[in-house]
Amino acid sequence: MKQRIAITGIGCVTPVGVGIRPFFSAVAGGVSGIREITHFDCSGFDVKLAGEVREDMTRPEKFQDAVAGDPKIGFALEAAGQAMRDAGISGLSGKSLIHLGTSLKYFDLNKIVQAGMSGFSQIVENSMTPGARGFQTPLDVACELIGDIHGPDSLKLTNVSACAASTQAIGHTFQRLRDGTFDMALCGGFDSMINPLGIGGFQLLGALSANTAENARACRPFDASRNGTVLGEGAAMFVLEPLEHARTENRHIYAEILGFGSSLDAWKVSAPDPTGAGCLLAMKGAVRDAGLHPGQIDAVSAHGTGTYLNDETEAAAIRDILGEKWQTTPVFSTKSLIGHLIGAAGAVELVACIQGFMENRLHPHGALDNVAPGCELDHVVVAPRGFHGQTILKNSFGFGGQNATLILGRVEQ
């Protein structure tokens, strides 16, 4: 028999606050974390905005060297620690899993360029010299460090699938817990591409907004004046366990994961299938996996990047899956407030979904004034909307046509 799987611990690091309470307060109030870039000198770039994490994430002491090599590892460590403390668990025990996702930036790109300038021999020399700083694989480093702290005997898995990475990591973790392969898990994602190569690469793709007139409103999903997304950074982690075990241990239960769907449309590296077929396939898979029908979806957390292609494609797919209910099913998105966290986007946005259950309200789009033709949905705008529904569908669609959808369910305590 398949087990019901609950979320019992949450941790997050975001451009609008560290921890779920500051995050909830900020997004409900429409507070934007998008400002001018401070991580590096961006004067030579057309794009000058990002959702940066302002807090220092260089702890704990014993891991400062690893974190100094890539600050986003600090995001992962902080969010994982928060989630474990929130669940009241000192460590993962039994058959446990740690599963993390991040984006295409698997290596520190700046180090690759620097090493390449020195020639391949320098790469080999660094790999054989004790204490030399060679290439880092931040995803593996973060996963191992989190394992050292919270679950030395846990199986550790990593997932790299662009903007769908953390949603896929959470979804696969959910399925392995549901079928009894594992008893408990820590999962989520972390990312940052706010560096010259990351900003430059997305700028060349034409994916980023260069609108500096209204910094906080530069990312405008589904709006007629949208002209690109804004990069962000951060992390979110979740403790997952069987619902009945959570109740036995008297843990606080935030929500349960009902279903997961994933697809690959492989249309183009940097563009979705314009028909929305891949997005729709992931959503249908999640609904089917949850044992629901589309009419039982009560709200949608959209991927909502603010790019021309993604928004129209996603809106069409959402209308398709919802059928006649598309005009009365609330749709909201978080990127307009925090930027696009790439591999961490789905995980952090899942925290915003959980807010819907905890506070009985959905936060609004941060900058949606005039809905673009083709993007018509029941958008949550201006102010939070009261919400007493039982389910929320969460979308994450990544480069290369990597699509993932989760469905959350409300759980009465």
For each residue, the residues with C-beta under 8 A, 3 or more apart:
1:
2: 178 179
3: 177 178 179 180 242 243 244
4: 178 242 243 244 256
5: 174 177 178 240 241 242 243 256 257
6: 240 241 242 243 246 251 253 254 255 256 257 411
7: 10 238 239 240 253 254 255 256 257 354
8: 86 87 239 240 241 246 251 252 253 254
9: 82 83 84 85 86 87 88 89 237 238 239
10: 7 20 82 83 86 236 237 238 239 254 351 354
11: 19 20 78 79 80 81 82 83 84 85 86 188 235 236 237 238
12: 18 19 20 23 79 82 234 235 236 237 347 348 351
13: 18 53 55 57 75 78 79 190 234 235 236
14: 17 18 23 26 33 51 53 232 234 236 338 341 348
15: 33 34 51 52 53 54 232 233 234 338 339
16: 22 23 26 27 31 32 33 51 337 338
17: 14 21 22 23 25 26
18: 12 13 14 22 23 53 55 78
19: 11 12 22 23 82
20: 10 11 12 23 24 82 86 351 354 355
21: 17 24 25
22: 16 17 18 19 25 26
23: 12 14 16 17 18 19 20 26 27 348 351 352
24: 20 21 27 28 355 358 359
25: 17 21 22 28 29 31
26: 14 16 17 22 23 29 31 33 337
27: 16 23 24 30 31 334 337 338 352 355 363
28: 24 25 355 359 361 363 384
29: 25 26
30: 27 337 363 364 366 383
31: 16 25 26 27 337
32: 16 215 216 217 336 337 338 366
33: 14 15 16 26 51 52 232 337 338 339
34: 15 49 50 51 215 216 218 219 230 232 337 338 339
35: 38 49 50 51 52 215 216
36: 42 48 49 212 215
37: 40 42 48 49 50 52 194 199
38: 35 52
39: 50 52 194 195
40: 37 194 195 196
41: 44
42: 36 37 45 47 48 199
43:
44: 41
45: 42 48 196 199 200 203
46: 203 210
47: 42 199 202 203 208 209 210
48: 36 37 42 45 210 212
49: 34 35 36 37 209 211 212 215 218 230
50: 34 35 37 39 194 199 230 231 232 233 339
51: 14 15 16 33 34 35 230 231 232 233 234 338 339 341
52: 15 33 35 37 38 39 194 232 233
53: 13 14 15 18 57 75 192 233 234
54: 15
55: 13 18
56: 59
57: 13 53 67 71 74 75 77 78
58: 64 67 68 71 74
59: 56 63 64 67 74 77 78
60: 63 64 77
61: 64
62:
63: 59 60 66 67 73 77 145
64: 58 59 60 61 67 68
65: 68 69
66: 63 69 70 73 136 141 145
67: 57 58 59 63 64 70 71 73 74 77
68: 58 64 65 71
69: 65 66 73 108 133 136 141
70: 66 67 73 108 136 138 141
71: 57 58 67 68 74 75 192
72: 75 76 102 138 142 190 191 192 233 235
73: 63 66 67 69 70 76 77 138 141 142 145 190
74: 57 58 59 67 71 77 78
75: 13 53 57 71 72 78 79 190 192 233 234 235 344
76: 72 73 79 80 100 142 145 146 190 235 237
77: 57 59 60 63 67 73 74 80 81 142 145 146 149
78: 11 13 18 57 59 74 75 81 82 235
79: 11 12 13 75 76 82 83 188 190 235 236 237
80: 11 76 77 83 84 146 149 150 186 188 237
81: 11 77 78 84 85 149 150
82: 9 10 11 12 19 20 78 79 85 86 237
83: 9 10 11 79 80 86 87 186 188 237 238 239
84: 9 11 80 81 87 89 90 91 150 186 239
85: 9 11 81 82 88
86: 8 9 10 11 20 82 83 239 252
87: 8 9 83 84 239 251
88: 9 85 251
89: 9 84 92 184 239
90: 84
91: 84 150 151
92: 89 96 98 150 151 153 154 184 185 186
93: 96 151 183 184
94: 183 184
95: 181 182 183 184
96: 92 93 151 153 154 155 182 183 184 185 186
97: 154 155 156 157 173 176 177 181 182 184 185 186 187
98: 92 143 146 147 150 151 154 155 156 157 185 186 187
99: 156 157 158 159 169 170 172 173 185 186 187
100: 76 139 142 143 146 157 158 159 166 169 187 188 189 190
101: 139 158 159 160 161 164 165 166 167 168 169 170 188 189 343 344 346 347
102: 72 105 106 138 139 142 158 159 160 165 166 189 190 191 342 343 344
103: 160 162 163 165 191 193 342 343 398
104: 160 162 342 343 399
105: 102 108 109 138 191 192 193 198 342 343
106: 102 137 138 139 160
107: 111 112 135 136 137 138
108: 69 70 105 111 112 135 136 138
109: 105 112 113 195 197 198
110: 113 114 195 196 197
111: 107 108 114 115 133 134 135 136
112: 107 108 109 115 116 135
113: 109 110 116 117 197
114: 110 111 117 118
115: 111 112 118 122 123 126 134 135
116: 112 113 119
117: 113 114
118: 114 115 121 122 123
119: 116 122 123
120: 123 124
121: 118 124 125
122: 115 118 119 125 126
123: 115 118 119 120 126 127 134 135
124: 120 121 127 128
125: 121 122 128 129 132
126: 115 122 123 129 132 133 134 135
127: 123 124 132 134 135
128: 124 125
129: 125 126 132
130:
131:
132: 125 126 127 129
133: 69 111 126 136
134: 111 115 123 126 127
135: 107 108 111 112 115 123 126 127
136: 66 69 70 107 108 111 133 141
137: 106 107 140 141
138: 70 72 73 102 105 106 107 108 141 142
139: 100 101 102 106 142 143 158 160
140: 137 143 144 158
141: 66 69 70 73 136 137 138 144 145
142: 72 73 76 77 100 102 138 139 145 146 190
143: 98 100 139 140 146 147 156 157 158
144: 140 141 147 148 156
145: 63 66 73 76 77 141 142 148 149
146: 76 77 80 98 100 142 143 149 150 151 186
147: 98 143 144 150 151 152 154 156
148: 144 145 152
149: 77 80 81 145 146
150: 80 81 84 91 92 98 146 147 154 186
151: 91 92 93 96 98 146 147 154 186
152: 147 148
153: 92 96
154: 92 96 97 98 147 150 151 186
155: 96 97 98 182
156: 97 98 99 143 144 147
157: 97 98 99 100 143 169 172
158: 99 100 101 102 139 140 143
159: 99 100 101 102 165 166 168 169 172
160: 101 102 103 104 106 139 165 343
161: 101 164 165 168 343 398 400 402 404
162: 103 104 165 342 343 398 399 400 402
163: 103 303 340 342 343 345 346 396 397 398 399 402
164: 101 161 167 168 262 346 396 397 398 402 403 404
165: 101 102 103 159 160 161 162 168 169 189 191 342 343 344 346 398
166: 100 101 102 159 169 170 188 189 190 191 236 343 344 345 346 347 348 396
167: 101 164 170 171 189 346 347 350 394 396 404 405 406
168: 101 159 161 164 165 171 172 262 346 396 402 404
169: 99 100 101 157 159 165 166 172 173 187 188 189 347
170: 99 101 166 167 173 174 187 188 189 238 240 257 260 346 347 350 406
171: 167 168 174 175 257 260 261 262 404 406
172: 99 157 159 168 169 175 176 260
173: 97 99 169 170 176 177 182 185 187 240
174: 5 170 171 177 178 240 257 260 406
175: 171 172 178 179 260
176: 97 172 173 179 181 182 185
177: 3 5 97 173 174 180 181 182 183 184 185 240 241 242
178: 2 3 4 5 174 175
179: 2 3 175 176
180: 3 177
181: 95 97 176 177
182: 95 96 97 155 173 176 177 185
183: 93 94 95 96 177 241 242 245
184: 89 92 93 94 95 96 97 177 239 240 241
185: 92 96 97 98 99 173 176 177 182 239 240 241
186: 80 83 84 92 96 97 98 99 146 150 151 154 237 238 239 240
187: 97 98 99 100 169 170 173 237 238 240
188: 11 79 80 83 100 101 166 169 170 235 236 237 238 344 347
189: 100 101 102 165 166 167 169 170 235 236 343 344 345 346 347
190: 13 72 73 75 76 79 100 102 142 166 234 235 236 343 344
191: 72 102 103 105 165 166 233 234 235 341 342 343 344 345
192: 53 71 72 75 105 195 198 233 234
193: 103 105 198 199 201 202 231 233 342
194: 37 39 40 50 52 198 199 231 232 233
195: 39 40 109 110 192 198 199
196: 40 45 110 199 200
197: 109 110 113 200 201
198: 105 109 192 193 194 195 201 202 231
199: 37 42 45 47 50 193 194 195 196 202 203 208 231
200: 45 196 197 203 204
201: 193 197 198 204 205
202: 47 193 198 199 205 207 208 229 231
203: 45 46 47 199 200 206 207 208 210
204: 200 201
205: 201 202 208 270
206: 203 228
207: 202 203 228 229 270 305 307
208: 47 199 202 203 205 228 229 230 231
209: 47 49 218 219 220 226 227 228 229 230 306
210: 46 47 48 203 227 228
211: 49 214 217 218 227 228
212: 36 48 49 215 218
213:
214: 211 217 218 367
215: 32 34 35 36 49 212 218
216: 32 34 35 366 367
217: 32 211 214 220 336 366 367
218: 34 49 209 211 212 214 215 230 367
219: 34 209 226 228 229 230 305 306 335 336 339 340 366 367
220: 209 217 223 225 226 227 306 336 367 368 369
221: 226 302 304 305 306 311 333 335 336 365 367 368
222: 226 302 304 311 315 333 365 368 371 372 375 377 379
223: 220 226 306 367 368 369 370 371 372 375
224: 370 371 372 373
225: 220 369 370
226: 209 219 220 221 222 223 306 307 308 311 372
227: 209 210 211 220 306
228: 206 207 208 209 210 211 219 306 307
229: 202 207 208 209 219 305 306 307 335 339 340
230: 34 49 50 51 208 209 218 219 306 335 339 340
231: 50 51 193 194 198 199 202 208 339 340 342
232: 14 15 33 34 50 51 52 194 335 338 339 340 341 342 345
233: 15 50 51 52 53 72 75 191 192 193 194 339 341 344
234: 12 13 14 15 51 53 75 190 191 192 338 341 344 348
235: 11 12 13 72 75 76 78 79 188 189 190 191 344 347 348
236: 10 11 12 13 14 79 166 188 189 190 344 347 348 350 351
237: 9 10 11 12 76 79 80 82 83 186 187 188 347
238: 7 9 10 11 83 170 186 187 188 347 350
239: 7 8 9 10 83 84 86 87 89 184 185 186
240: 5 6 7 8 170 173 174 177 184 185 186 187 257
241: 5 6 8 177 183 184 185 245 246 251
242: 3 4 5 6 177 183 245 246
243: 3 4 5 6 246 247 253 256 411
244: 3 4 247 248
245: 183 241 242 248 249
246: 6 8 241 242 243 249 251 253
247: 243 244 250 251 253
248: 244 245
249: 245 246
250: 247
251: 6 8 87 88 241 246 247
252: 8 86 413
253: 6 7 8 243 246 247 256 411 413
254: 6 7 8 10 354 357 358 411
255: 6 7 353 354 357 408 409 410 411
256: 4 5 6 7 243 253 408 409 411
257: 5 6 7 170 171 174 240 260 406 407 408 409
258: 289 290 291 292 391 407 408 409
259: 285 286 287 288 289 290 291 292 406 407
260: 170 171 172 174 175 257 285 286 289 404 405 406 407
261: 171 281 282 283 284 285 286 287 288 289 404 405
262: 164 168 171 282 285 402 403 404 405
263: 278 279 281 282 285 401 403
264: 278 400 401 402 403
265: 272 273 277 278 279 281 401 403
266: 400 401
267: 271 272 273 274 278 401
268: 271 272 401
269: 399 400
270: 205 207 399
271: 267 268 274 309
272: 265 267 268 276 278 279 309 310 313 314 397 401
273: 265 267 276 277 278 279 313 401
274: 267 271 309 313
275: 313 316
276: 272 273 279 280 313 314 316 317 320
277: 265 273 280 281
278: 263 264 265 267 272 273 281 282 397 401 403
279: 263 265 272 273 276 282 283 313 314 317 395 397 403
280: 276 277 283 284 317 320 321
281: 261 263 265 277 278 284 285 403
282: 261 262 263 278 279 285 286 395 397 403 404 405
283: 261 279 280 286 287 317 318 321 393 395 405
284: 261 280 281 287 288 321
285: 259 260 261 262 263 281 282 288 289 405
286: 259 260 261 282 283 289 290 393 405 406 407
287: 259 261 283 284 290 292 293 294 296 297 321 393 407
288: 259 261 284 285 291 292
289: 258 259 260 261 285 286 407
290: 258 259 286 287 391 407 409
291: 258 259 288
292: 258 259 287 288 296 297 391 407
293: 287 296
294: 287 297 321 322 323 325
295: 323 325
296: 287 292 293 390 391
297: 287 292 294 300 321 322 325 329 391 392 393 407
298: 329 387 389 390 391 392
299: 329 330 331 332 356 362 387 389 391 392 393
300: 297 318 322 329 330 331 332 377 392 393 394 395
301: 331 332 333 334 349 350 352 353 392 393 394 395
302: 221 222 314 315 318 331 332 333 377 395
303: 163 310 314 333 335 345 395 396 397
304: 221 222 310 311 314 333 334 335 336 365
305: 207 219 221 229 310 311 335 340
306: 209 219 220 221 223 226 227 228 229 230 310 311 335 336
307: 207 226 228 229 310 311
308: 226 311 312
309: 271 272 274 312 313
310: 272 303 304 305 306 307 313 314 397
311: 221 222 226 304 305 306 307 308 314 315 372 375
312: 308 309 315 316 372 374 375
313: 272 273 274 275 276 279 309 310 316 317
314: 272 276 279 302 303 304 310 311 317 318 395 397
315: 222 302 311 312 318 319 374 375 376 377
316: 275 276 312 313 319 320 374
317: 276 279 280 283 313 314 320 321
318: 283 300 302 314 315 321 322 326 331 377 395
319: 315 316 322 326 376 377
320: 276 280 316 317 323
321: 280 283 284 287 294 297 317 318
322: 294 297 300 318 319 325 326 329
323: 294 295 320 326
324: 327
325: 294 295 297 322 328 329
326: 318 319 322 323 329 377 378
327: 324 378
328: 325 378
329: 297 298 299 300 322 325 326 377 378
330: 299 300 362 378 379 380 385 387
331: 299 300 301 302 318 377 378 379 380
332: 299 300 301 302 352 362 363 364 365 379 380 385
333: 221 222 301 302 303 304 336 349 365
334: 27 301 304 337 338 348 349 352 363
335: 219 221 229 230 232 303 304 305 306 338 339 340 341 345 349
336: 32 217 219 220 221 304 306 333 365 366 367 368
337: 16 26 27 30 31 32 33 34 334 363 366
338: 14 15 16 27 32 33 34 51 232 234 334 335 341 348
339: 15 33 34 50 51 219 229 230 231 232 233 335
340: 163 219 229 230 231 232 305 335 345
341: 14 51 191 232 233 234 335 338 344 345 348
342: 102 103 104 105 162 163 165 191 193 231 232 345
343: 101 102 103 104 105 160 161 162 163 165 166 189 190 191
344: 75 101 102 165 166 188 189 190 191 233 234 235 236 341 347 348
345: 163 166 189 191 232 303 335 340 341 342 348 349 396
346: 101 163 164 165 166 167 168 170 189 349 350 394 396 404 406
347: 12 101 166 167 169 170 188 189 235 236 237 238 344 350 351
348: 12 14 23 166 234 235 236 334 338 341 344 345 351 352
349: 301 333 334 335 345 346 352 353 394 396
350: 167 170 236 238 301 346 347 353 354 394 406 408
351: 10 12 20 23 236 347 348 354 355
352: 23 27 301 332 334 348 349 355 356 363
353: 255 301 349 350 356 357 392 394 408
354: 7 10 20 254 255 350 351 357 358 408
355: 20 24 27 28 351 352 358 359 361 362 363
356: 299 352 353 359 360 361 362 387 389 392
357: 254 255 353 354 360 392 408 410 411
358: 24 254 354 355
359: 24 28 355 356
360: 356 357 386 387 388
361: 28 355 356 384 385 386 387
362: 299 330 332 355 356 380 384 385 387
363: 27 28 30 332 334 337 352 355 380 384
364: 30 332 368 380 381 382 383 384 385
365: 221 222 304 332 333 336 368 379 380 381
366: 30 32 216 217 219 336 337
367: 214 216 217 218 219 220 221 223 336
368: 220 221 222 223 336 364 365 371 379 381
369: 220 223 225
370: 223 224 225
371: 222 223 224 368 375 376 377 379
372: 222 223 224 226 311 312 375
373: 224 376
374: 312 315 316
375: 222 223 311 312 315 371 372
376: 315 319 371 373
377: 222 300 302 315 318 319 326 329 331 371
378: 326 327 328 329 330 331
379: 222 330 331 332 365 368 371
380: 330 331 332 362 363 364 365 384 385
381: 364 365 368
382: 364
383: 30 364
384: 28 361 362 363 364 380
385: 330 332 361 362 364 380
386: 360 361
387: 298 299 330 356 360 361 362
388: 360
389: 298 299 356 392 410
390: 296 298 409 410
391: 258 290 292 296 297 298 299 407 408 409 410
392: 297 298 299 300 301 353 356 357 389 407 408
393: 283 286 287 297 299 300 301 405 406 407
394: 167 300 301 346 349 350 353 405 406 407 408
395: 279 282 283 300 301 302 303 314 318 403 404 405
396: 163 164 166 167 168 303 345 346 349 403 404 405
397: 163 164 272 278 279 282 303 310 314 402 403 404
398: 103 161 162 163 164 165 401 402 403 404
399: 104 162 163 269 270 402
400: 161 162 264 266 269
401: 263 264 265 266 267 268 272 273 278 398
402: 161 162 163 164 168 262 264 397 398 399
403: 164 262 263 264 265 278 279 281 282 395 396 397 398
404: 161 164 167 168 171 260 261 262 282 346 395 396 397 398
405: 167 260 261 262 282 283 285 286 393 394 395 396
406: 167 170 171 174 257 259 260 286 346 350 393 394
407: 257 258 259 260 286 287 289 290 292 297 391 392 393 394
408: 255 256 257 258 350 353 354 357 391 392 394
409: 255 256 257 258 290 390 391
410: 255 357 389 390 391
411: 6 243 253 254 255 256 357
412:
413: 252 253
